[in-house]
Amino acid sequence: MKTRLPSPLAPAYPAPAPSRRRWVALSFLTLALATAPLARAQTMVDTLQTINISNTLDQQSVTGGQAAIDRAKALKAQLEKQQAQAQAEVPAAPGSPVSPVAAPSALPAAALAPAVPLTDAQIVRLNSAKALFAQSKWAQARTIYEELISENYQQPEPHFGLALSLFALSDLTGARFELGQFVALSPASFEGPYNLGIIAVKNKEYDEALKQFTAAAALSGDAAPTARRQVLEALAGEQNRRQDYAALSATLTQALAIDPSDANLRYRLGQAVALSGNGAGALPLLYGALQNDATRAGAALLIADIYAAQNLPDRAVRELDSAAGGQLSGTDRSRLLVRKAQLLQLQNKVPAAAQAAKEAVQADSRSASAASTLAGLLASNGDLKGSLSAWQKAAALEAGNASIFLNLAAVQLALGQNAEARRSAELTLKLADSPAPTPADLATQARAAFVQGVSAYRLKDYSAAAKALSGSAAKQPSAETSLWLGLSAYALKDYPAAIAALSDSVRLGDTLSARLNLGAALLSAGRFAEAEPTLRSVAVEDPKNAAAWYQLGLSRKAQGKDAEAKTAFTSAAKLGLAAAKAELK
């Protein structure tokens, strides 16, 4: 989806006065902007000379070096003449001048001198250029603007018109240069930095865009309300991109002062204030948004989250109930009920949470979020079959969601549906595959590979199990993964690999099961002396573990410790292990 950008603003100059030079007001021009490929940010210091030369040669169709020299001499003479004839100062708009980065770092002294008014003939041509621009005849408009600039460089209006023409012709470099000239010649005008900000956004130079929009906002205090609102909205967009919610709150507050009746703007301000960490300060704005529009579910959700953050979960639930009882769409009511279910689950009120989730599914049968919430709650309440059904519904609603399929695979594994779990895990891995995986992607991939490996082990496909579990352990090591990897290697009679994996399991999370299986692997590898203390520790901690006593007996017998082996076998036999009884005969 294309990014919607602000529209360029044309500067509005003071009306002509008998004792002042003439100023020609450029009409408000709106350009349809689209996103552009990412470009490397350059400062005007880097590109000024190159742009100046290329624009002179290309746009003026100068074919020879001497012609360029002659033109430069003529321009210098024109500037000197204008400086000598100028009588009046350029009128200064309110506000402090702000020089954006894209403006030239230095201009000839003549360029900073008072400008000579446009002649009547030049004004006629300027209006002609504006008319051509309005007719989308941008190349023709460009030609006239360039001629006017060559005749009277210090007048800012032609520079601005040329910038818009070049922008329409997709010459962003040229447009940026001309806007830089405009800013230098009319530093109190907010339109220059504003439009430089637009170009920066189009080039994805977001830091530069923020700087330019900030400068424009500082200069737009006396602008028409609609124009100032447009500038503030552009600045707000960049602050939101950076998630600078404190600054965003300040900008939206200024915008709200322009139009206090804008309920949507008031709601946006409430969101920004809440996200800045000032929940209490956001409440009046959010309640106001609900009073204006009781169907604004987003405001109710934020209010609930603010109370929950204040450790007032019951108040949060009541707010959600109050909003859900209004005239909401099924989708919005479902969103509120899902949040209610989540809050109740955090309070360990699982049955009530599950009921809220069921109501959410009933309110919006097409909500994967509601189905997923219900599925998780049913699983935590021990209803695996109900959870399975809910996860299957969620998967049907959102077939590209890796997290849903991972949870579906886990429930299928818990129900012993190993083949189904294996297929769901494989699909999860495909959905979670990414050339630049995030930590969350890697965690999903690791867990999916774990389910894939365990299900393959249960299906006696030990090679596939070992491969999947090895991949899982590489992405996210865990005692459980290493345990199953060790069991898979043991089944393949790869005892060194089994010992390594089971040793990792003991190291990552010491359990009796891991130690018992490590002891068995050491026995199978003929490392009896190492197996004995490992198995003895299991038998001591779990004296009713017949397998531990039996394997301890085997380790002692292999070392020639017959009396001690008999003691271990006797303990195992008393617990009913037939193999131990056979050893005592």
SELUMBA-621469 format. One record per residue (C-alpha): residue in one letter; x, y negated, z. Coordinates in steps of 0.001 Angstrom, whole numbers, padded with zeros to 6 digits, always signed. Layout:
N
AXYZ/...
This chain:
585
M+000000+000000+000000/K+001383-003372-000942/T+002210-005878+001744/R-000019-008934+001709/L+002116-012050+001913/P+001174-015655+002649/S+000602-018038-000248/P+003041-020821-001108/L+001995-024274+000036/A+002474-027383-002059/P+003532-030518-000195/A+001041-033317+000243/Y+002757-036708+000244/P+001391-040021+001555/A-000923-041950-000758/P+000805-044623-002922/A+001162-048029-001292/P+001791-051349-003111/S+004977-052032-001177/R+006343-048504-001382/R+007570-046342-004215/R+005066-044031-005849/W+004644-040509-004531/V+002778-037956-006564/A+000863-035339-004569/L+001296-031842-005884/S-001889-029821-005921/F-002269-026826-003640/L-000978-023811-005525/T-001648-020195-004603/L+000469-017395-006011/A-000411-013723-005802/L+002579-012138-004140/A+003608-008488-004137/T+006313-006546-002409/A+009748-006470-003946/P+012621-003942-003817/L+014966-004355-000891/A+017680-006868-001690/R+020872-007741+000161/A+020486-010995+002029/Q+022721-013811+000790/T+023161-017278+002178/M+023007-020326-000051/V+026674-020932+000674/D+027451-017672-001140/T+025307-018295-004181/L+024965-022060-004667/Q+027656-022584-007296/T+026718-019514-009308/I+023047-020433-009326/N+023804-024013-010287/I+025899-022996-013304/S+023567-020250-014516/N+020490-022434-014245/T+022216-025258-016132/L+023311-023026-018975/D+020362-020670-019243/Q+017430-022963-018617/Q+018746-025902-020615/S+019959-023679-023480/V+023395-025230-023426/T+025577-023251-025808/G+028989-024852-025415/G+031289-025838-022590/Q+031611-029419-023887/A+027844-029838-023876/A+027756-028830-020223/I+030495-031364-019416/D+028667-034119-021278/R+025455-033314-019474/A+027209-033397-016086/K+028703-036829-016894/A+025287-038137-017937/L+023704-036830-014756/K+026415-038458-012629/A+025839-041788-014342/Q+022096-041457-013848/L+022509-040778-010124/E+024844-043754-009687/K+022349-045988-011483/Q+019487-044769-009320/Q+021485-045389-006151/A+022253-048927-007185/Q+018618-049710-008070/A+016938-048115-005037/Q+015392-050671-002675/A+013142-048754-000308/E+013720-045913+002129/V+012080-042532+001725/P+009070-042425+004103/A+009683-039922+006912/A+006939-037562+008013/P+006474-036974+011748/G+008649-034325+013333/S+012333-033604+013456/P+013965-032508+010184/V+014931-028837+010135/S+017515-027598+007650/P+016984-023920+006815/V+019892-021646+005951/A+018833-021464+002316/A+019348-025217+001829/P+022628-026371+000265/S+025302-026989+002836/A+026401-030164+001089/L+024994-032494-001563/P+026657-035332-003427/A+026345-038639-001626/A+024031-039925-004362/A+021632-037081-003700/L+021187-038307-000136/A+020515-041886-001189/P+017003-043356-001536/A+015202-042036-004590/V+014066-044141-007530/P+010301-043858-008144/L+009122-041837-011090/T+008151-043982-014027/D+004601-043946-015356/A+005745-041815-018276/Q+007444-039361-015926/I+004310-039122-013800/V+002325-038228-016914/R+004806-035461-017737/L+004760-034275-014114/N+000977-033941-014254/S+001325-032159-017571/A+003708-029652-015976/K+001234-029084-013144/A-001544-028469-015641/L+000602-025983-017550/F+001406-024195-014320/A-002291-023972-013476/Q-002827-022359-016896/S-000089-019786-016096/K+002173-021305-018744/W+005092-021125-016368/A+007949-021237-018869/Q+006597-024446-020413/A+006076-025969-016990/R+009624-024994-016069/T+011014-026851-019074/I+009265-030095-018140/Y+010286-029842-014488/E+013910-029293-015466/E+013822-032323-017757/L+012385-034469-014968/I+015076-033232-012563/S+017810-034124-015052/E+016334-037627-015357/N+015650-038264-011671/Y+017321-035650-009524/Q+016481-037252-006183/Q+012714-037003-006541/P+011610-033904-004593/E+008353-033194-006467/P+009942-031791-009650/H+012196-029533-007585/F+009170-028095-005824/G+007251-027612-009060/L+010252-025941-010651/A+010579-023643-007628/L+006984-022496-008005/S+007420-021977-011743/L+010556-019906-011236/F+008809-017914-008531/A+005954-017147-010924/L+008551-016047-013491/S+010055-013684-010859/D+013273-015710-010695/L+013534-015625-006901/T+017146-016733-006857/G+016370-019826-008877/A+013250-020539-006850/R+015216-020301-003611/F+017835-022714-004922/E+015260-025294-005968/L+013482-025021-002640/G+016832-025653-000990/Q+017134-028856-003028/F+013604-029798-002063/V+014394-029308+001641/A+017501-031468+001338/L+015557-034239-000405/S+012454-033995+001777/P+013668-032589+005117/A+010530-033542+007049/S+008237-031461+004799/F+007201-028094+006183/E+006401-026703+002717/G+010062-026143+001900/P+010992-023776+004724/Y+007550-022165+004507/N+008065-021153+000877/L+011658-020126+001548/G+010144-017819+004157/I+007848-016317+001547/I+010792-015533-000705/A+012672-014002+002229/V+009704-011730+003005/K+009465-010706-000638/N+013164-009818-000514/K+012639-008009+002821/E+015046-010428+004510/Y+012942-010520+007648/D+015360-012324+009961/E+015638-015132+007428/A+011849-015187+007008/L+011373-015586+010749/K+013884-018450+010812/Q+012199-020268+007924/F+008647-019812+009214/T+009785-021045+012641/A+011207-024171+010990/A+008001-024658+008996/A+005859-024360+012120/A+007969-026986+013890/L+007432-029401+010983/S+003724-028742+010436/G+002352-030490+013512/D+000614-033217+011486/A-000389-030981+008572/A-003998-030349+007646/P-005534-027724+009981/T-005888-025120+007231/A-002276-025572+006150/R-000925-025433+009710/R-003003-022324+010390/Q-001485-020680+007309/V+002030-021481+008494/L+001304-020133+011986/E-000185-016952+010550/A+002975-016380+008518/L+005118-016886+011624/A+002847-014576+013621/G+003282-011877+010996/E+007052-011876+011383/Q+006873-011992+015179/N+004552-009004+015092/R+006961-007182+012779/R+009691-007660+015398/Q+007262-006723+018190/D+008103-010000+019918/Y+004728-010179+021626/A+005602-013056+023957/A+006477-015278+020994/L+003476-013950+019095/S+001233-014933+022008/A+002571-018490+021901/T+002026-018754+018147/L-001516-017382+018279/T-002296-019780+021128/Q-001353-022658+018811/A-003519-021169+016070/L-006445-020824+018468/A-006150-024496+019346/I-006846-025253+015683/D-009971-023088+015597/P-011206-022292+019135/S-014346-020620+017769/D-012426-017894+015908/A-013399-014792+017919/N-011149-012498+015927/L-008157-014744+016592/R-009032-014750+020297/Y-009061-010935+020233/R-005682-010829+018464/L-004281-013156+021107/G-005620-010846+023802/Q-003850-007916+022156/A-000572-009827+021953/V-000763-010973+025570/A-001492-007420+026718/L+001381-006000+024669/S+003715-008641+026111/G+003126-007045+029527/N+000706-009640+030865/G-002339-007425+031276/A-004071-009692+033772/G-003630-012650+031436/A-005125-010684+028560/L-008304-009662+030401/P-010223-012965+030006/L-009446-013002+026271/L-010483-009378+025796/Y-013675-009740+027821/G-014451-012804+025720/A-013952-010760+022574/L-016397-008130+023886/Q-018959-010784+024793/N-018723-012102+021261/D-018958-008630+019742/A-019934-005737+022011/T-019009-003256+019268/R-015320-004186+019401/A-014051-000832+020680/G-010412-001889+020494/A-010985-004545+023150/A-012628-002013+025469/L-009710+000384+025002/L-007194-002322+025868/I-009176-003326+028943/A-009214+000292+030105/D-005477+000637+029513/I-004810-002526+031529/Y-006767-001205+034522/A-005077+002189+034201/A-001680+000466+034241/Q-002745-001256+037476/N-003345+002219+038975/L-007105+001741+038757/P-008103+004760+036657/D-011659+004941+038006/R-012238+001306+037006/A-010792+002094+033581/V-013211+005019+033160/R-016167+002840+034179/E-015200+000223+031607/L-015068+002915+028937/D-018455+004275+029991/S-019953+000789+029858/A-018618+000136+026359/A-019505+003626+025088/G-023111+003076+026127/G-023478+000181+023705/Q-024522+000137+020087/L-021316+001611+018715/S-020629+003685+015650/G-019992+007371+016229/T-016335+006849+015367/D-015836+004083+017927/R-017770+005915+020626/S-015605+008972+020025/R-012440+006870+020438/L-013626+005628+023829/L-014573+009126+024984/V-011202+010525+023917/R-009468+007885+026027/K-011792+008704+028923/A-010882+012379+028622/Q-007180+011519+028679/L-007562+009368+031794/L-009536+012089+033584/Q-006902+014669+032657/L-004205+012471+034210/Q-006227+012634+037430/N-006359+016463+037153/K-010116+016312+036592/V-009881+018882+033811/P-013542+020039+033643/A-014791+016438+033501/A-012123+015611+030943/A-013160+018583+028808/Q-016787+017438+028959/A-015788+013964+027780/A-013812+015500+024935/K-016812+017628+023912/E-018950+014478+023805/A-016257+012825+021673/V-016441+015684+019172/Q-020222+015428+019127/A-020037+011666+018529/D-017668+012087+015587/S-017396+015575+014165/R-014788+014321+011682/S-012336+013152+014333/A-009190+015263+014456/S-008124+013326+017552/A-011282+014350+019425/A-010929+017987+018361/S-007241+018035+019355/T-007961+016505+022759/L-010664+019088+023403/A-008376+021907+022267/G-005616+020896+024654/L-007994+020576+027597/L-009589+023958+026946/A-006148+025571+026809/S-005096+023966+030103/N-008352+025248+031611/G-007563+028811+030480/D-010101+028971+027645/L-007716+030091+024908/K-010442+031264+022524/G-012243+027952+022817/S-008943+026145+022358/L-008185+028225+019265/S-011497+027248+017693/A-010919+023553+018430/W-007373+023620+017035/Q-008618+025337+013892/K-011182+022563+013443/A-008546+019893+013996/A-006271+021569+011443/A-009079+021600+008878/L-009687+017879+009469/E-006030+016860+009308/A-004207+019408+007199/G-000974+017411+007096/N-000470+017058+010851/A+002483+019170+011990/S+001671+018721+015686/I-001795+020207+015250/F-000466+023288+013475/L+002254+023730+016087/N-000333+023815+018856/L-002497+026155+016818/A+000498+028483+016413/A+001200+028396+020162/V-002383+029376+021038/Q-002362+032133+018415/L+000871+033458+019935/A-000640+033349+023424/L-003627+035369+022129/G-001323+037975+020551/Q-002229+036922+017009/N+001383+037248+015956/A+001008+037280+012178/E-001287+034246+012293/A+001071+032462+014689/R+003990+033144+012383/R+002144+031641+009386/S+001085+028558+011349/A+004645+028054+012590/E+006022+028321+009047/L+003506+025714+007870/T+004501+023464+010772/L+008132+023620+009680/K+007180+022592+006141/L+005079+019674+007391/A+007772+018500+009814/D+010588+018683+007280/S+012212+015314+006691/P+015469+014096+005113/A+015923+011787+008103/P+014181+013536+011006/T+013356+011610+014161/P+013906+013104+017630/A+010184+013936+017657/D+010537+015723+014300/L+013461+017766+015615/A+011516+018726+018740/T+008561+019851+016619/Q+010845+021843+014327/A+012571+023487+017289/R+009311+024563+018909/A+007870+025797+015615/A+011005+027868+014973/F+010647+029285+018498/V+007065+030427+017843/Q+008150+031765+014474/G+010967+033725+016105/V+008907+035187+018961/S+006110+036240+016622/A+008665+037859+014282/Y+010197+039708+017265/R+006798+041024+018276/L+006255+042146+014700/K+009623+043999+014964/D+011221+041796+012286/Y+014329+041294+014405/S+016576+039760+011745/A+014012+037053+010975/A+013483+036549+014693/A+017188+036045+015354/K+017480+033580+012465/A+014495+031495+013557/L+015484+031466+017223/S+019072+030562+016391/G+017776+027568+014430/S+015524+026567+017302/A+018383+026764+019812/A+020583+024617+017577/K+017960+021842+017468/Q+016787+022024+021068/P+018605+024422+023419/S+016473+025999+026134/A+016651+028980+028477/E+013494+030465+026961/T+014780+030244+023387/S+018138+031776+024329/L+016346+034604+026170/W+014342+035589+023082/L+017418+035164+020889/G+019310+037517+023177/L+016482+040074+023025/S+016486+039869+019217/A+020259+040403+019046/Y+019940+043299+021503/A+017281+044905+019300/L+019706+044609+016388/K+022396+046244+018596/D+024534+043145+018232/Y+025589+043262+021876/P+028233+040502+021786/A+025646+038087+020342/A+023075+039281+022882/I+025506+038689+025763/A+026327+035194+024480/A+022672+034200+024094/L+021589+035685+027448/S+024523+034004+029185/D+023278+030705+027713/S+019809+031457+029027/V+021167+032023+032544/R+023208+028832+032301/L+020306+026705+031012/G+017697+028022+033427/D+018619+030908+035693/T+015790+033464+035821/L+015663+037065+037006/S+014513+038153+033543/A+017526+036560+031868/R+019954+038116+034382/L+018333+041542+034113/N+018590+041485+030318/L+022140+040162+030478/G+023035+043075+032723/A+021477+045502+030219/A+023455+043932+027355/L+026695+044166+029344/L+025971+047839+030053/S+025328+048528+026370/A+028595+046805+025479/G+030475+049001+027984/R+031305+046062+030276/F+030217+047942+033420/A+032212+045992+035985/E+030699+042703+034748/A+027213+044177+034668/E+027274+045358+038322/P+027238+041968+040138/T+024680+040567+037709/L+022296+043505+038271/R+022968+043603+042022/S+021878+039937+042283/V+018565+040776+040613/A+017951+043772+042876/V+018705+041738+045996/E+016390+038886+044993/D+013663+041215+043733/P+013947+044477+045718/K+010821+045919+044064/N+012329+045652+040588/A+012853+049308+039649/A+014640+048474+036388/A+017228+046382+038230/W+017998+049214+040698/Y+018173+051766+037905/Q+020563+049731+035733/L+022657+048923+038796/G+022947+052662+039368/L+024082+053181+035777/S+026769+050490+036082/R+028122+052086+039282/K+027975+055610+037876/A+030002+054525+034807/Q+032669+053161+037160/G+032811+056400+039151/K+031044+054933+042194/D+028811+057986+042625/A+027682+057381+046207/E+026721+053783+045519/A+025067+054831+042258/K+022960+057393+044147/T+021778+054684+046538/A+020640+052508+043642/F+018928+055425+041848/T+017142+056367+045061/S+015705+052836+045375/A+014513+052965+041775/A+013004+056436+042251/K+011072+055309+045318/L+009512+052601+043115/G+008315+055322+040736/L+010827+055119+037910/A+011027+058575+036291/A+014436+057989+034701/A+015903+057304+038156/K+014432+060533+039519/A+016098+062418+036669/E+019479+060942+037644/L+019078+062306+041192/K+018612+065913+040082/
